[in-house]
Amino acid sequence: MKRVLAVLTALIIMSTAAISMTGCSINKGGEPGGNTAVNTGEPANVDPAATGQPNPTAKPWDPEKDPFVARSFDVDRFSFDAEMMRFVELTQPGNYMISPLSFKYALGMLIAGARGETRQELLTALGLESEEALDAYIKNFNAFAEGFNAKIKKDKEHYDSLPERERRYYDEPTGALRVADSVWKRDDIKPFRDEFKRKLELYDAELRDFRLDNVVREVNAWANEKTEGLIPQLLPDNYDVGDLAVVLMNALYFKDSWQEPFNEIGTQPFHTADGRSVDKEFIESRITCRYYKDADTELAEIPMGNNVNFLVVLGSTDGLEAKLANAEFRRAKVILPKFEIETSLISRELCSFLQALGVTRAFNDLADFSGMVEDHKMFVDDIIQKAKIKLDETGIEAAAVTAIMVKDGAVFDPNEPVVFRADRPFHFFIRTGESAWANESGVVMFAGRLAE
């Protein structure tokens, strides 16, 4: 069974004749988004009374005391990813999945059209000092994607060249890593500035016009196409398109399988964050992987087929990059639960996230996106991200959609394998591996947590 991973990010920019209100409200007291994320991952929350077990969560959930809330990587280049994870976890205690990378692509196109303090606040939120640093980050991942796809093409050509009788001894090479971007404007708005279009060349973005009566349908069709049908609908049919001026969209599509096969091993207990025990289907593989363990953290970085890694972290994520640097290649028996997680951040949580990082001007009448369209006032109104992941013995299938509404190794160990059993809450990261394709590895494409 083929497994695919896709992300779609869209920024929707709207304009209004007189902007006098803040699009994304800031909650008083500094609390993150007043609405919780919607999580439809399995299994559903179980009523302790129905299981005959005592209720260990009678007290209100305190994220500051929850050991399964991500802390910090303590490394600058991962700070945005870690803070995005932490912010989502502060809004809900359960499972979730997000895509920091797709969000960065979307914000990058927004920054390309921003000026002055609006632009600097967005860069600072990303942990960057300049737009050139963001460009270098995007170029690095683009190079990785190009190398990934070139390897898939070469492997497929070699497989196709084999005699039919020999092909049965090999798995047919599959995989894809594609980035797609598009920027849309209402058909009665002035053309985009030439400088803005030149900046968008880095993103290879399509430029399109739309009418208000067909924009929802066309945006959803683009999302459906670029994610191979995994994200069939970005905007609801009744989405309010009043004052909609510009739409900026990113799609990130990934397909890969495990480097070494996993086998189903049946139902076993998974110990949830609130102390319950629920049955899950587990899979197992004996592989060589990077492994680390100390008093607070145990991790395994599981290789996938084409220089992408699935990192599983049990316990604390504090100082994660340093711990990864000290991880050693070990022979390991890796045991994972099969799971599905679906997350919807649909109540301005990500607006509050950017505001917590110091972005304020983009959300009100001080916003300056004049680098995009001349003499056209615009401001960010809302941010939405939807994501889904499915993991089983064949690999990973996942999808995510983000919409930002902006209105008018070490030595091999020959000894007995360690046992890495992920039967309690863990964080996961899908990261780029080392390759000759890009200067920097370890880019976090997706991240999340399985807590129940």
C-alpha positions in Angstrom: 0.0 0.0 0.0 1.4 3.4 -1.0 1.8 6.0 1.7 1.8 9.6 1.1 2.4 12.8 3.0 1.1 16.1 1.8 0.8 19.6 3.1 -1.0 22.5 1.8 -0.5 26.0 3.1 -2.5 29.0 2.0 -2.4 32.6 2.8 -5.5 34.5 2.0 -5.2 38.2 1.8 -8.2 40.4 1.9 -8.6 44.2 1.7 -11.1 46.7 3.0 -11.6 50.4 2.3 -11.0 51.4 5.9 -9.3 48.9 8.3 -10.2 49.8 11.8 -10.3 46.4 13.6 -7.7 43.8 14.4 -8.2 40.6 12.5 -6.9 38.1 15.0 -7.8 39.1 18.6 -5.2 38.9 21.3 -6.5 37.1 24.4 -6.0 39.1 27.6 -3.6 37.7 30.1 -1.4 36.3 27.4 -3.3 33.0 27.2 -3.0 31.1 24.0 -6.0 31.1 21.5 -9.3 31.1 23.4 -10.5 28.1 21.4 -9.0 24.6 21.5 -7.8 22.7 18.5 -10.1 20.0 17.2 -8.5 16.6 17.4 -10.1 13.6 15.7 -7.3 11.2 16.1 -8.0 7.6 17.3 -8.8 6.5 19.8 -11.5 8.8 21.0 -11.3 9.9 24.7 -12.7 7.1 26.9 -15.0 7.8 29.8 -13.2 6.2 32.8 -16.6 5.2 34.2 -17.3 3.1 31.2 -14.0 1.2 31.6 -14.3 0.7 35.3 -11.1 2.5 35.9 -10.6 5.4 38.3 -10.5 8.9 36.7 -7.0 10.2 37.0 -7.8 13.5 35.4 -10.3 14.9 37.8 -8.1 18.0 38.3 -7.9 20.6 35.5 -5.2 19.9 33.0 -2.1 22.0 33.8 0.2 22.1 30.7 3.1 23.5 32.8 3.1 20.3 34.8 2.4 17.9 32.0 5.7 16.0 31.2 4.4 15.4 27.6 4.3 19.1 26.7 7.2 19.9 24.4 9.7 22.3 25.9 12.5 23.8 23.9 15.1 22.3 21.6 17.5 24.9 23.0 18.8 25.5 19.5 18.1 28.7 17.6 17.3 27.1 14.2 14.7 24.8 15.8 13.1 27.5 18.1 10.1 28.3 15.7 9.3 24.6 15.3 9.5 23.9 19.0 7.5 27.0 19.9 4.8 26.1 17.4 4.6 22.6 18.9 4.5 24.0 22.4 1.8 26.5 21.6 -0.4 23.9 20.1 0.1 21.7 23.1 -0.9 24.5 25.4 -4.3 24.6 23.7 -5.1 20.8 24.1 -3.8 17.8 26.0 -4.3 15.2 23.3 -2.8 14.1 20.0 -1.9 16.5 17.2 0.1 16.9 14.0 1.4 20.1 12.4 3.7 21.2 9.6 6.2 23.9 10.6 7.9 23.7 7.1 4.7 24.5 5.1 3.9 27.3 7.5 7.4 28.8 6.8 6.9 28.6 3.1 3.6 30.4 3.4 5.0 33.1 5.8 8.0 33.5 3.4 5.7 34.5 0.5 3.9 36.9 2.9 7.2 38.4 4.0 8.1 38.9 0.3 5.2 41.4 0.1 5.7 43.0 3.5 7.7 46.1 4.3 9.0 48.0 7.3 8.2 46.9 10.8 5.5 44.4 9.5 8.2 42.6 7.6 10.7 42.7 10.5 8.2 41.3 13.0 7.5 38.4 10.8 11.2 37.6 10.3 11.8 37.9 14.0 9.0 35.5 14.7 10.7 33.0 12.5 13.9 33.5 14.4 15.7 35.1 11.4 17.6 38.4 11.2 17.1 38.9 7.5 15.1 37.9 4.4 18.3 36.5 2.9 18.5 34.0 5.8 14.9 32.9 5.0 15.8 32.6 1.3 18.8 30.4 2.2 16.5 28.1 4.2 14.0 27.8 1.3 16.8 27.2 -1.2 18.3 24.5 1.0 15.0 22.6 1.2 14.3 23.1 -2.5 17.7 21.5 -3.2 16.9 18.5 -0.9 13.6 18.0 -2.7 15.3 18.1 -6.1 17.9 15.5 -5.0 15.1 13.3 -3.4 13.2 13.2 -6.7 16.3 12.7 -8.8 17.1 9.6 -6.7 13.6 8.3 -7.1 13.7 8.8 -10.8 17.1 7.0 -11.1 16.0 4.1 -8.9 12.8 3.7 -11.0 14.7 3.8 -14.3 17.0 1.0 -13.0 14.1 -1.0 -11.8 12.3 -0.7 -15.2 15.5 -1.8 -17.0 15.6 -5.1 -15.2 14.2 -8.2 -16.9 10.7 -9.1 -15.8 11.9 -12.2 -14.0 14.2 -10.2 -11.8 11.8 -7.5 -10.8 10.0 -9.9 -8.5 13.0 -9.9 -6.2 12.8 -6.1 -5.6 10.2 -3.6 -4.4 9.3 -1.1 -7.1 10.8 2.3 -6.1 8.2 4.8 -5.1 8.3 8.2 -3.5 7.9 11.9 -4.1 8.7 15.2 -2.4 7.1 18.1 -4.2 6.6 21.8 -3.2 4.0 23.8 -5.0 3.2 27.5 -4.5 0.6 29.8 -6.0 -0.4 33.4 -5.5 -3.9 34.6 -6.5 -5.4 38.1 -6.7 -8.9 39.4 -7.3 -9.3 40.2 -11.0 -10.1 43.9 -10.4 -6.9 44.6 -8.3 -3.8 46.2 -9.7 -1.1 43.8 -10.9 1.5 42.6 -8.4 4.6 44.7 -8.1 7.5 43.5 -10.3 9.8 43.3 -7.2 7.3 41.0 -5.5 7.0 38.7 -8.5 10.8 38.5 -8.7 10.9 37.4 -5.0 8.3 34.7 -5.8 10.6 33.2 -8.3 12.3 31.4 -5.4 9.0 29.7 -4.7 8.3 29.0 -8.4 4.8 30.3 -7.6 2.0 30.3 -10.1 0.3 33.7 -10.5 -3.5 33.5 -10.9 -6.6 35.8 -10.9 -9.9 35.0 -9.4 -13.5 36.2 -9.1 -15.3 36.3 -5.8 -18.0 34.0 -7.2 -15.6 31.1 -8.0 -12.6 31.6 -5.7 -13.7 29.0 -3.1 -14.2 26.4 -5.7 -10.9 27.1 -7.5 -8.9 27.2 -4.3 -10.3 23.9 -3.2 -9.7 22.3 -6.6 -6.0 23.5 -6.4 -5.7 22.0 -2.9 -7.2 18.7 -4.0 -4.9 18.5 -7.0 -1.6 19.4 -5.3 -2.2 17.0 -2.4 -3.3 14.0 -4.5 -6.8 14.2 -3.1 -5.7 14.1 0.5 -6.8 17.7 1.2 -10.0 18.0 -0.9 -11.4 21.1 0.7 -9.4 23.9 2.2 -12.3 26.4 2.5 -15.8 25.6 3.5 -18.5 26.2 0.9 -19.9 29.1 2.9 -16.5 30.8 3.5 -16.9 34.5 3.7 -15.1 35.9 0.6 -16.2 39.5 1.3 -13.2 41.8 0.7 -11.0 38.9 -0.4 -8.1 40.4 -2.4 -5.1 38.0 -2.5 -4.5 34.2 -1.8 -1.1 32.8 -1.3 -0.9 29.0 -1.1 1.8 26.3 -0.5 1.5 22.6 -1.0 4.1 20.2 0.4 3.7 16.6 -0.8 5.7 13.6 0.5 5.6 9.9 -0.2 8.1 7.4 1.2 8.2 4.0 2.9 10.3 2.5 5.6 13.9 1.6 4.8 13.5 -1.7 6.6 10.0 -3.4 6.6 7.8 -3.4 9.7 5.6 -6.4 10.6 2.3 -6.4 12.5 2.6 -7.9 16.0 -1.0 -7.6 17.2 -2.7 -5.7 19.9 -0.8 -4.4 22.9 -1.5 -1.8 25.7 -0.5 1.8 25.1 -0.2 3.9 28.3 -1.8 7.3 27.8 -0.7 10.6 29.2 -3.6 10.6 31.8 -2.7 7.2 33.2 -5.1 5.0 31.3 -4.3 2.0 29.2 -5.8 1.5 25.8 -5.3 -1.2 23.2 -3.5 -0.4 20.0 -2.2 -2.4 17.0 1.6 -2.5 17.1 4.3 -3.0 14.5 7.9 -4.1 14.9 11.2 -4.1 13.0 14.8 -5.0 13.7 16.9 -2.2 12.3 20.1 -0.2 12.7 19.2 3.4 13.7 20.4 6.3 15.8 19.5 5.7 19.4 19.9 7.7 22.6 18.8 7.3 26.2 19.3 9.2 29.5 17.3 9.7 32.7 14.8 12.0 30.9 14.8 11.0 27.3 14.8 8.0 25.0 14.8 8.4 21.3 15.2 6.5 18.1 15.5 8.0 14.6 14.0 5.5 12.1 15.3 5.8 8.5 12.8 5.9 5.6 13.6 5.0 2.1 15.1 8.2 0.7 17.1 10.2 3.2 14.1 11.1 5.4 13.9 10.1 9.0 11.1 9.5 11.5 12.3 10.6 14.9 10.4 9.3 17.9 11.1 10.9 21.3 9.9 9.4 24.6 10.0 11.7 27.6 11.5 15.2 27.6 12.4 17.1 24.4 14.7 19.6 26.4 18.0 20.0 24.6 16.9 17.6 21.9 19.5 18.7 19.3 22.4 18.0 21.7 20.9 14.6 22.5 20.7 13.8 18.8 24.3 14.8 18.5 25.2 12.2 21.1 23.0 9.5 19.6 24.8 6.4 18.4 24.0 3.9 15.7 22.6 0.8 17.4 21.0 -2.4 16.4 17.4 -2.0 17.8 14.1 -3.8 17.9 11.7 -0.9 17.3 8.1 -1.3 18.3 5.6 1.4 17.3 1.8 1.7 17.5 -0.2 2.0 14.3 -2.0 5.3 14.6 -4.0 8.0 13.0 -4.1 11.6 14.1 -6.3 14.4 12.6 -6.0 17.9 13.9 -7.9 21.1 13.0 -6.6 24.4 14.2 -9.6 26.5 13.2 -10.1 29.0 15.9 -7.3 31.5 15.4 -4.9 29.6 17.6 -2.1 30.2 15.1 -2.9 34.0 15.0 -2.4 34.0 18.8 0.9 32.0 18.2 2.4 34.6 16.0 1.2 37.4 18.3 2.9 35.6 21.2 6.1 35.8 19.1 5.7 39.5 18.7 3.8 39.8 15.5 1.2 42.6 15.9 1.3 45.0 13.0 0.3 42.3 10.4 -3.1 41.9 12.1 -4.3 45.5 12.2 -4.4 48.8 10.3 -0.7 49.2 10.8 0.0 46.3 8.5 2.3 47.2 5.5 2.0 44.8 2.6 2.7 47.5 0.0 5.5 45.5 -1.4 2.8 43.2 -2.9 0.3 45.6 -4.4 0.6 49.3 -4.8 -1.9 51.5 -2.9 -3.9 48.6 -1.5 -4.3 48.2 2.3 -4.3 44.7 3.6 -4.1 42.9 7.0 -4.0 39.3 8.3 -7.5 38.2 9.5 -7.2 34.5 10.4 -4.9 31.4 10.2 -6.1 27.8 9.9 -4.2 24.6 9.7 -5.7 21.1 9.2 -3.5 18.0 9.4 -3.8 14.2 9.3 -1.3 11.4 9.6 -1.6 7.7 9.3 1.3 5.3 10.3 1.3 1.6 9.7 3.7 -1.2 8.7 4.0 0.1 5.1 4.9 3.7 5.9 3.2 7.0 6.5 0.2 8.7 5.0 -0.5 12.3 6.0 -1.9 15.6 4.9 -2.0 19.1 6.3 -3.6 22.3 5.1 -2.8 25.8 6.4 -4.6 28.9 5.5 -3.5 32.4 6.7 -6.4 34.8 6.0 -5.2 38.3 5.5 -8.0 40.6 4.5 -8.5 43.6 1.4 27.1 8.2 13.1 28.9 6.5 15.6 30.3 2.9 15.6 28.0 0.0 14.9 27.2 -2.0 18.0 27.4 -5.8 17.4 25.8 -6.7 20.7 22.2 -7.6 21.5 19.8 -5.0 20.1 18.3 -2.4 22.4 14.5 -2.4 22.6 12.8 0.8 21.8 9.1 0.4 22.8 6.9 3.4 22.1 4.0 2.3 24.2 3.6 5.6 26.1 3.2 9.2 24.9 5.8 10.3 22.5 6.6 13.2 20.2 7.4 12.5 16.5 9.3 14.5 13.9 9.6 13.8 10.1 13.0 15.3 9.2 15.2 15.5 6.2 18.3 13.3 6.5 21.9 14.0 5.5 22.5 14.0 1.7 24.6 15.5 -1.0 21.5 17.4 -2.2 21.4 20.1 0.5 23.8 21.9 2.8 21.6 21.5 5.9 19.8 18.4 7.2 17.3 17.9 9.9 14.6 20.2 8.5 11.4 19.4 10.3 8.7 18.9 7.7 6.1 17.5 10.2 5.9 17.2 14.0 3.3 16.0 16.5 2.5 14.0 19.5 0.7 10.7 20.3 -0.6 11.0 23.8 -3.6 8.7 23.9 
